[in-house]
Amino acid sequence: MLQDIRVRQRDYLIELARVLTQEMDLDVLLWKILRITLNLLNGEAGFIALYDPKEKWHVRAISGVLEPTARYIETYLKNFSEREESFDQNALIEINLLIQRICQMPELGFADGVGLPLVEHGNFLGMIVIFRKFHTGFTINDLAMLKIFADQAAIAIHNADLYGENIREKNRINALFDAVPDGIFVLDLSHHIIRVNPAMTKLLHVKEETLLGEHHDEVIVLENITAGMELSAGEAGGWPFSKESKLYVEGNLAYGPLKEKPLPVGIAYSPVMNDENTMINIIGLVRDISKFREADDLKNTFISTMSHELKTPVALIKGYASTMQLDDAKWDKDLIKESFAIIEEEADRLANMINSLLDASRLYAGALTLNRSEINIAELARNIAKRMQTQTDKHTIRCEFPADLPIIYGDADRIEQVLMNLISNAIKYSPGGEILISGELQNDFVKISVKDEGQGLQSEDLQHLFERFYRSKRSANLAKGVGLGLYLSNGIVEGHGGKMWAENRTDRSGAIFSFTLPLNPDDHPAALKFRDIGDYKNHSL
């Protein structure tokens, strides 16, 4: 018979009821249940083991039992779960067999044990096992009380497990919510913002507390709507029609710090419905579409520029070819020679534009090839300077390289393409003066610079100079082009593992375009961007 059980049982049941309602941490709850059970049964040691159909058995709380015994308990339970399909039907038998085995270990000194199956609404959750150093019988009242105790413990464990799973699921959802790169906001039925993710606050350049509680219409202020309809217009038309309904709108967001420079966004609205198909929340996903707008602008600019650039050479070629075929016209030898020279020059312009477009396409796809070999960059620059000098009588092209500048490994044709483009730009965009090509050794790189004596670069152009098809207003007025030269040059340099940049001169007016090339491309993974078909060190990049 339990010692003082009739006097103490009410206190333990009350304590367990308090634990049941107050403790939701499963591990802490198990320890408290084990402590209460040890006190209730005057136990010396005990454990609580939980059973899961997927994870099988696991001892979650243990007291007064050494680690080797705990491992034996888990091994025994694991072996049993592999032998039997339905443990809950034989739970009491197996608990008693386990108690007998452990009580037979003389080194432990246990004389008796009590096993309490944990069953909640017919689902077997596990067991509580308590060991004692004395034998005591149980009356019917004692057994009934123990069953009540075990049932309450099972309910507490089940509730704590559900609570823990809810917390884990909530944390997973929160992690996903916070990790979404697009802005997200959640509205209540009155259209007030009740939650936002970090991307939303970053998008609007405000803190979370600034947005919480604000009305949707005060935050989502759209100008120049280009597609879809706003939330108010959608709801006026009956949205949402079902839980799968979507609403989308595109426009320029002009909230708070964005008022001066509205941000192009696309906003998708989705309803959150309950089981009765009644809307309880609205989720809005805000995506920055400025890059898509820029891509559209870039495409339109490219089409316009190419149409203009192609029109002139095609018109000249056709005009001269048609004129020379006139039967009633007489052409002297010098005029025919000049006409053919113009046709050839314009055809070369067309070929260069086509090659630039093809190279730009290959570069964008990462398929531009490099044929590496040893390059004397100083000698290469001098040869290019001599050829380019024939194209201008207003500029003096000069080279300045140290005598001990080391040999580099690269694609000579591509490096020549870079230098010719930089020198050509210096000729186009400076009225005259000296164009200086210089080189120097900087650690493991060779630095090459091209200086001119032109007007220099506008600050707003510096960050866009190496973008595809970009042309500043000044350059567009001074010379023809499609805006691919610097883009290709920068890509070629990066493909070699170097970098390119532009700046204004500090000693006088003019611009400086510089780039670096590594002495050893193997040390610079950026060069892996290109496919290497050369035989440099028998290394294929």
C-alpha positions in Angstrom: 0.0 0.0 0.0 1.3 3.5 -0.8 2.8 5.3 2.2 0.3 8.0 3.3 -1.2 7.9 -0.2 -4.7 8.8 0.9 -3.3 11.8 2.6 -0.9 12.9 -0.1 -2.6 11.9 -3.3 -4.7 15.0 -3.5 -1.7 17.3 -3.1 0.2 15.5 -5.9 -2.8 15.5 -8.2 -3.3 19.3 -7.6 0.4 19.9 -8.3 0.2 17.9 -11.5 -2.9 19.9 -12.5 -0.9 23.0 -12.0 2.0 21.7 -14.0 -0.5 20.7 -16.7 -1.8 24.2 -17.1 1.4 26.2 -16.6 4.3 24.3 -18.1 4.5 24.1 -21.9 8.2 23.3 -22.3 8.2 19.5 -22.9 11.6 18.7 -21.4 10.9 20.8 -18.3 7.5 19.3 -18.0 8.9 15.7 -18.1 11.3 16.5 -15.4 8.6 17.9 -13.2 6.3 14.9 -13.8 9.2 12.5 -13.0 9.9 14.4 -9.8 6.2 14.3 -8.7 6.0 10.6 -9.5 9.2 9.8 -7.5 7.8 11.6 -4.5 4.4 10.0 -4.9 5.8 6.5 -5.0 8.8 7.0 -2.7 11.0 6.0 -5.6 14.8 5.8 -5.7 15.2 6.2 -9.4 13.1 6.4 -12.6 12.8 7.5 -16.2 10.2 8.7 -18.7 10.5 7.3 -22.2 8.4 8.6 -25.1 7.4 6.6 -28.2 7.0 8.0 -31.7 6.1 5.8 -34.7 8.8 7.5 -36.8 11.5 8.1 -34.2 10.7 5.0 -32.1 11.8 5.2 -28.4 13.7 7.9 -26.7 14.4 8.3 -23.0 13.6 12.0 -22.4 14.0 12.3 -18.6 16.0 10.1 -16.1 16.9 10.3 -12.4 19.0 8.0 -10.2 20.0 5.7 -13.1 23.6 5.6 -14.4 24.3 6.2 -18.1 25.1 2.5 -18.9 21.6 1.5 -17.5 20.0 4.3 -19.5 21.6 3.0 -22.7 20.4 -0.5 -21.9 16.8 0.8 -21.4 16.8 2.5 -24.8 18.4 -0.6 -26.4 15.7 -2.8 -24.9 12.9 -0.6 -26.0 14.3 -0.3 -29.5 14.6 -4.0 -29.9 11.0 -4.4 -28.7 9.7 -1.8 -31.1 11.4 -3.7 -34.0 9.8 -7.0 -32.9 6.2 -5.7 -32.4 4.0 -3.6 -34.6 1.6 -2.4 -31.9 3.3 -1.6 -28.7 0.3 0.0 -27.1 -1.6 -3.4 -27.0 1.2 -5.0 -25.0 2.4 -2.0 -23.1 1.8 -3.2 -19.6 3.4 -6.6 -20.2 6.5 -5.1 -21.7 6.9 -2.5 -19.0 6.8 -5.2 -16.4 9.3 -7.3 -18.3 11.7 -4.3 -18.4 11.2 -3.7 -14.7 12.0 -7.3 -13.9 15.2 -7.3 -16.0 16.5 -4.1 -14.3 15.6 -5.3 -10.8 17.6 -8.5 -11.4 20.7 -6.4 -11.7 22.2 -6.8 -8.2 24.5 -3.7 -8.5 21.5 -1.4 -8.7 19.8 -2.7 -5.5 16.2 -2.2 -6.7 13.6 -4.5 -5.1 10.5 -3.4 -7.0 9.3 -1.1 -9.8 6.1 0.5 -10.9 5.3 1.2 -14.6 2.7 3.7 -15.7 1.7 3.6 -19.4 1.0 7.1 -20.8 -2.1 6.9 -23.0 -4.0 10.0 -24.3 -7.3 9.4 -26.1 -6.3 5.9 -27.0 -2.8 7.0 -28.3 0.1 5.4 -26.6 2.7 8.1 -25.8 5.2 6.3 -23.7 5.8 5.3 -20.1 6.8 6.4 -16.6 8.9 3.8 -14.7 9.8 4.2 -11.0 12.2 1.9 -9.1 12.1 1.3 -5.3 14.2 -0.6 -2.8 11.1 -2.2 -1.1 8.1 -4.2 -2.0 4.6 -2.7 -1.5 1.3 -3.9 -2.7 -1.4 -1.6 -4.3 -5.0 -1.5 -3.4 -7.8 -1.0 -6.0 -8.0 2.7 -4.8 -4.2 3.0 -5.2 -4.3 1.7 -8.7 -7.2 4.0 -9.6 -5.4 7.0 -8.3 -2.2 6.0 -10.3 -4.2 5.7 -13.5 -5.7 9.2 -12.9 -2.2 10.5 -12.3 -0.8 8.8 -15.5 -3.8 10.0 -17.6 -3.2 13.6 -16.4 0.5 13.3 -17.1 -0.3 12.0 -20.6 -2.6 14.9 -21.3 0.1 17.4 -20.1 2.8 15.7 -22.3 0.5 15.7 -25.3 -0.4 19.3 -24.9 3.3 20.3 -24.4 4.2 18.3 -27.5 1.5 20.1 -29.5 2.6 23.4 -28.2 6.2 22.7 -29.0 5.3 21.7 -32.5 3.3 24.8 -32.9 6.2 26.9 -31.8 8.6 25.1 -34.2 6.1 25.5 -37.0 5.7 29.2 -36.2 9.5 29.6 -36.1 9.8 27.9 -39.5 7.1 30.2 -40.9 8.7 33.3 -39.4 12.1 32.3 -40.8 10.6 31.9 -44.3 8.6 35.1 -43.9 11.8 37.0 -42.9 13.9 35.4 -45.6 11.7 36.3 -48.6 13.7 38.9 -50.6 10.6 40.7 -51.7 8.6 43.0 -49.3 5.6 41.4 -47.6 2.9 43.1 -45.5 -0.2 41.6 -43.8 -3.4 43.5 -43.5 -6.3 42.9 -41.1 -9.9 43.3 -42.3 -9.8 47.0 -41.7 -6.8 47.3 -44.0 -4.3 48.2 -41.2 -0.8 46.7 -41.4 -0.3 44.1 -38.7 3.0 42.6 -39.9 5.9 43.3 -42.3 9.1 41.5 -43.1 12.6 43.0 -43.1 12.6 43.3 -46.9 9.5 45.6 -46.7 11.1 47.9 -44.2 14.3 48.0 -46.3 12.3 48.7 -49.5 10.6 51.7 -47.9 13.6 52.8 -45.9 11.7 52.9 -42.6 11.6 51.0 -39.3 9.0 48.2 -38.7 7.3 50.2 -35.9 6.7 53.0 -38.4 4.5 50.7 -40.6 2.7 48.7 -38.0 -0.8 50.0 -37.4 -0.7 52.2 -40.5 -3.6 52.0 -43.0 -2.8 50.4 -46.3 -3.8 53.5 -48.3 -1.4 55.6 -46.3 1.6 53.4 -47.1 0.9 51.9 -50.5 0.7 55.2 -52.4 1.0 54.4 -56.2 1.6 56.9 -59.0 1.6 56.3 -62.7 -0.2 52.9 -62.5 0.9 50.9 -65.7 -0.9 47.6 -65.2 -3.6 45.9 -63.1 -5.7 47.6 -60.5 -5.4 48.9 -56.9 -6.8 47.1 -53.9 -9.7 49.5 -53.5 -10.7 49.1 -57.1 -10.4 45.3 -56.9 -12.6 45.1 -53.8 -15.2 47.4 -55.4 -15.5 44.8 -58.1 -16.1 41.9 -55.7 -12.5 40.7 -55.0 -11.7 38.2 -53.6 -14.0 35.7 -55.4 -12.3 32.7 -53.8 -9.2 31.8 -51.7 -7.3 31.4 -54.9 -8.1 34.9 -56.1 -5.1 37.2 -56.9 -4.9 40.9 -57.5 -1.9 42.6 -59.1 -1.0 46.2 -59.8 2.1 47.9 -61.1 3.1 51.5 -60.4 5.5 53.9 -58.8 5.5 53.7 -55.0 5.8 57.1 -53.4 5.7 56.6 -49.6 7.9 58.5 -47.1 11.5 58.6 -48.3 10.4 57.5 -51.8 8.3 60.6 -52.5 11.2 62.4 -54.1 12.1 59.4 -56.3 9.2 56.9 -56.5 10.2 53.3 -56.8 8.7 51.1 -59.6 7.0 48.1 -57.9 4.6 45.3 -58.7 2.2 44.3 -55.8 0.4 41.0 -55.6 -2.5 40.7 -53.1 -3.7 37.3 -51.8 -6.6 36.7 -49.4 -6.2 34.4 -46.3 -9.5 32.5 -45.8 -10.7 30.4 -42.8 -12.5 27.1 -43.0 -15.8 28.9 -43.6 -14.3 30.6 -46.7 -14.4 34.0 -44.9 -11.4 36.3 -45.4 -9.5 37.0 -42.3 -6.3 38.7 -43.7 -4.8 40.0 -46.9 -1.2 39.4 -47.7 0.6 41.8 -50.1 3.9 41.0 -51.8 5.8 44.0 -53.1 8.5 43.4 -55.7 11.0 46.0 -56.9 10.6 46.0 -60.7 13.0 48.9 -61.4 15.5 46.5 -63.0 12.8 45.2 -65.4 11.9 48.8 -66.2 15.6 49.5 -66.8 15.8 46.5 -69.1 12.8 47.7 -71.1 14.4 51.1 -71.4 17.7 49.5 -72.3 16.0 47.5 -75.0 14.2 50.5 -76.4 17.4 52.5 -76.4 19.3 49.7 -78.1 16.6 49.4 -80.8 16.6 53.1 -81.4 20.4 53.5 -81.4 21.0 50.5 -83.6 18.3 51.7 -86.0 20.0 55.1 -86.2 23.6 53.7 -86.4 22.7 51.1 -89.1 20.8 53.6 -91.2 23.8 55.8 -92.1 26.2 53.2 -93.4 23.5 51.3 -95.2 22.3 54.5 -96.8 25.8 55.4 -97.9 26.6 52.0 -99.3 23.3 51.9 -101.2 23.7 55.5 -102.4 27.2 55.1 -103.8 26.5 51.7 -105.3 23.3 52.9 -107.0 25.0 56.1 -108.3 27.9 54.2 -109.8 25.5 52.1 -111.8 23.9 55.0 -113.6 24.4 54.7 -117.3 24.5 58.4 -118.1 27.1 59.2 -115.5 30.8 59.3 -116.2 33.3 58.6 -113.4 36.9 59.4 -113.4 39.4 57.0 -111.8 39.9 59.1 -108.6 36.2 59.5 -107.9 35.6 55.7 -108.4 38.5 55.0 -106.0 37.0 57.4 -103.4 33.5 55.9 -103.8 34.8 52.4 -103.3 36.8 53.6 -100.3 33.7 55.0 -98.7 31.7 51.8 -99.4 34.5 49.8 -97.8 34.7 52.1 -94.8 31.0 51.9 -94.2 31.0 48.1 -94.7 33.8 47.9 -92.1 31.6 50.0 -89.7 28.8 47.5 -90.2 31.1 44.6 -89.7 32.5 46.1 -86.5 29.0 46.8 -85.1 27.9 43.2 -85.9 31.1 41.8 -84.3 30.6 44.0 -81.2 27.0 42.7 -80.9 28.1 39.1 -81.2 30.9 39.6 -78.7 28.5 41.3 -76.3 26.1 38.4 -76.6 28.9 35.9 -76.0 30.2 37.9 -73.0 26.7 38.1 -71.5 26.4 34.3 -71.9 29.9 33.7 -70.5 31.0 32.1 -73.8 33.6 34.6 -75.0 36.9 32.7 -75.5 40.5 33.7 -74.6 43.5 32.4 -76.4 46.3 33.0 -73.9 50.0 33.4 -74.7 52.9 35.5 -73.6 52.4 39.3 -74.2 54.9 42.1 -74.1 52.3 44.7 -73.1 54.6 47.7 -73.7 55.5 46.5 -77.2 51.8 45.8 -78.0 50.8 49.3 -76.8 53.6 51.0 -78.9 52.4 49.2 -82.1 48.8 50.2 -81.5 49.8 53.8 -80.8 51.6 54.0 -84.2 48.5 52.7 -86.0 46.1 54.9 -84.2 48.3 58.0 -84.7 47.4 57.8 -88.4 43.7 58.4 -87.6 44.3 61.9 -86.0 46.4 64.9 -86.6 45.0 66.8 -83.6 46.4 64.4 -81.0 49.8 63.1 -80.0 49.7 59.5 -78.8 52.6 58.7 -76.6 53.7 55.6 -74.6 55.4 55.5 -71.2 56.5 52.1 -69.9 59.3 51.1 -67.6 62.0 49.0 -69.2 61.6 46.1 -66.6 57.8 45.7 -67.0 57.3 41.9 -66.8 55.7 39.7 -69.5 52.0 38.8 -68.9 49.9 35.9 -70.1 46.7 36.8 -71.9 44.9 37.0 -75.2 46.8 39.5 -77.3 44.0 40.1 -79.7 41.5 40.8 -76.9 44.0 43.1 -75.0 44.6 44.9 -78.3 40.8 45.3 -78.6 40.7 46.9 -75.2 43.6 49.4 -75.9 42.3 50.3 -79.3 38.8 51.1 -77.9 40.3 53.3 -75.1 42.5 55.2 -77.5 39.7 55.5 -80.0 37.5 57.0 -77.3 40.2 59.4 -76.3 40.5 60.6 -79.9 36.7 60.9 -80.2 35.9 62.7 -77.0 38.9 65.1 -76.6 39.4 68.0 -79.0 43.2 67.5 -79.2 46.3 67.3 -77.0 48.3 64.4 -75.8 47.0 60.9 -75.3 49.3 59.0 -72.9 49.4 55.2 -72.6 51.4 54.2 -69.5 52.1 51.1 -67.5 53.4 50.1 -64.1 53.8 47.1 -61.9 51.5 47.0 -58.9 52.1 43.9 -56.7 51.0 40.9 -58.7 49.3 43.0 -61.4 50.4 45.2 -64.4 48.4 48.4 -64.5 47.7 50.1 -67.8 46.3 53.6 -68.1 45.1 55.8 -71.0 44.9 59.5 -70.3 43.4 62.2 -72.5 43.1 66.0 -72.3 39.4 66.2 -72.9 36.5 67.6 -70.8 36.6 64.7 -68.3 33.7 62.5 -67.1 30.4 63.6 -65.6 29.9 62.2 -62.0 26.5 60.8 -62.9 28.1 58.8 -65.7 30.9 57.1 -63.8 28.7 54.3 -62.3 27.2 53.4 -65.7 30.2 53.6 -68.1 30.7 49.9 -68.3 27.0 48.9 -68.8 25.7 47.5 -72.0 24.5 50.1 -74.5 25.1 53.0 -72.1 26.0 56.3 -73.7 26.1 59.6 -71.8 24.4 62.6 -73.3 27.7 64.3 -73.9 29.2 61.3 -75.7 26.1 60.8 -77.8 26.4 64.4 -79.1 30.2 64.1 -79.8 30.5 60.8 -81.6 28.5 57.9 -83.0 28.4 54.5 -81.3 26.1 51.9 -79.7 27.6 51.8 -76.2 29.3 48.4 -76.4 33.0 49.3 -76.4 33.6 49.9 -72.7 31.2 47.0 -71.8 33.3 44.6 -73.9 36.6 46.1 -72.7 35.6 45.7 -69.1 34.4 42.1 -69.7 37.6 41.2 -71.4 39.7 42.6 -68.5 37.6 40.8 -65.9 37.9 37.6 -67.9 41.7 37.9 -67.5 41.2 38.3 -63.7 41.8 42.0 -63.7 39.5 45.1 -63.2 38.8 48.3 -65.1 37.8 51.7 -63.8 37.6 55.4 -64.9 38.3 58.7 -63.2 39.0 62.3 -63.9 42.5 63.7 -64.0 43.5 65.9 -61.0 46.4 67.7 -62.7 44.2 69.2 -65.5 41.0 68.5 -67.4 40.7 65.0 -68.9 39.8 61.4 -68.2 41.9 58.4 -67.2 40.8 54.9 -68.0 42.8 52.2 -66.2 42.8 48.4 -66.1 44.9 45.8 -64.4 46.0 42.4 -65.7 47.4 39.7 -63.3 50.9 38.2 -63.8 49.5 34.8 -62.9 45.9 34.2 -63.9 45.7 31.0 -61.8 45.7 33.2 -58.6 42.6 35.0 -59.7 39.3 33.0 -59.9 37.6 35.8 -61.8 39.4 34.7 -64.9 37.3 31.4 -64.8 34.4 33.4 -66.2 35.9 32.8 -69.6 36.7 29.7 -71.5 40.5 29.5 -72.2 41.5 27.8 -75.5 45.1 28.7 -75.1 48.0 26.6 -73.9 49.1 28.7 -71.0 50.7 26.2 -68.6 48.5 23.6 -70.3 45.8 25.0 -68.1 42.2 25.1 -69.5 40.1 27.7 -67.7 
